[in-house]
Structure formats: structure tokens, C-alpha cells
């Protein structure tokens, strides 16, 4: 991972998982390697298995949030980050909170885009839209 050789990292974590199946750390780390190489569906699968194996392993939740967001599932991403924040305690880490807020903004934007159907009067600034949502210029997911 440090050399950014994600294929080698996936291979190494796969070998480790052959020795210690369902190890949440290996699954989570392989999820990170998958995400870094753009294989977000595989990352999501590994992160889901990591949090199933150990729901308190917060890196698994963070990696699940990132993978879901990359796959276009902002609501699922927000839910994963919320679980991570819950298990971290003390309000969660900066990276976890940033991921949650980014996913939440996306959900609100999506809701605002569909909330106007029917009356034709609502838009992103109307009461049913994304009120109080800061700009997305600095948005983005935490660097995991």
C-alpha cells in the first residue's frame, strides 16, 4: 500500500486471509487497496465482511462508507459512517465526520432534486430542498 502497488497489496491481503479467514483488519486493508485501485464493489464486499466479523472495527465502517459513496450509494455511505462514528465514541474522528457530512450533503442534494416532482415549485433552495447545506467546493471523501 505504501508503494501504491495496489495489485500486490490485494494479493498480499488475500494470502493473509487464506491463513486467517475473516480477519477484519486484513479484510479492511484489502478493501482500502481495492478502493485505491478503483474496484469499489470489491471494496464494499470486503468492508461489509470486515464489519460483520467485528462491528467495533471502525476502519471497516470508514472503508465501507467510502466504497458505497464511490458506488453512488450516498445514503448507504452515510449509514456506514454513522455506525463508525457510533463505535468510535466521543463524536467520532475528523475523517469519519467529514465522510458522513459529505455523504449527507449528497443525500440532501439527491432529495432536493426529486422533491420538486409533482408541484413543480420546489427547488434546491426551497424548504423541501437542501437548506443550510454548505457549498461542495471543499467536499470530497477523507483520504484513507
PyMOL commands that set and color helices and strands:
alter all, ss='L'
color gray80, all
select helices_A, chain A and resi 6-19+24-36+40-53+58-70+74-88+94-115
alter helices_A, ss='H'
color red, helices_A
deselect
rebuild
show_as cartoon
